[in-house]
Amino acid sequence: DMVGMSTVPEVIVANHIGLKCAAVSVITDECDPDNLQPVNIEEVIRVAGKADILLSAVFEKAIEDI
């Protein structure tokens, strides 16, 4: 299970004003209750940056195919 920080409220607002929407989330930090570790912001930023590159390529290709 994953917990998002803002996707649900944003989708609720979009639906409220009649916008169609889709969501993609990137998991940047794992929280294992059996092995809690402090959040490492440098690692979160590194993972998000890597996802940015990969998702940008996916979205660019998807837009080309539309």
N, C-alpha and C positions, 0 to 999 in steps of 0.2 A: 504494500500500500504506500502511496505517496501523498504528500500534502503540498498543495500549491499555495503561493502567497497572495495571488490576486486574480487568478483566472475566473473563479466563480462570480465574484462581484462584477467584474467587467462584462461577463456574458449576460448576467441578469440585466444590467443597464442596457446593453446592446439590444437584447430582446424587448425590453420595455419600450424602446424607441423604434422598434421595427427593423433593426439591422440584422442581416444574416451574418453569422460569424462562425469561425472555426478557431480552434485553439491548439497550440503546440507548446508543450512544456519541456524544459531541460532540467534534469536532476543534477544539481551541482554539489550536493552535500548529503552524505548518508548518515542517518542517525540510528544506530543499532542500540536499542535499550539495554542489551546485554553487554555492550562494549562501548559505553559513552566516551567520546573524545571531544576535546574542544574544537570549535569551528576554526579552520585554517583559511582565512580570507584569501590568501595568496592562491591556495589550491582551488577555491571556489571561482576566483577570477580566471585562473588558467583553464578550468573545465568549461566555463561559460565562453571563453574566447575560442576554444577548440570547437565547441558546438556552433558558435556563430559562423565560422568558416564552413562547416559541413552543411548547416541548415541553409545558409545563403545559396550554396550550390544547388541544393534540392529545390528551393523556391524559384531560383532563376530558371531551372529546367522545367519546372511545372508551369511557370508563366509562359515560357516559349511554346509549350505544347497546347496551350489554351487557344 
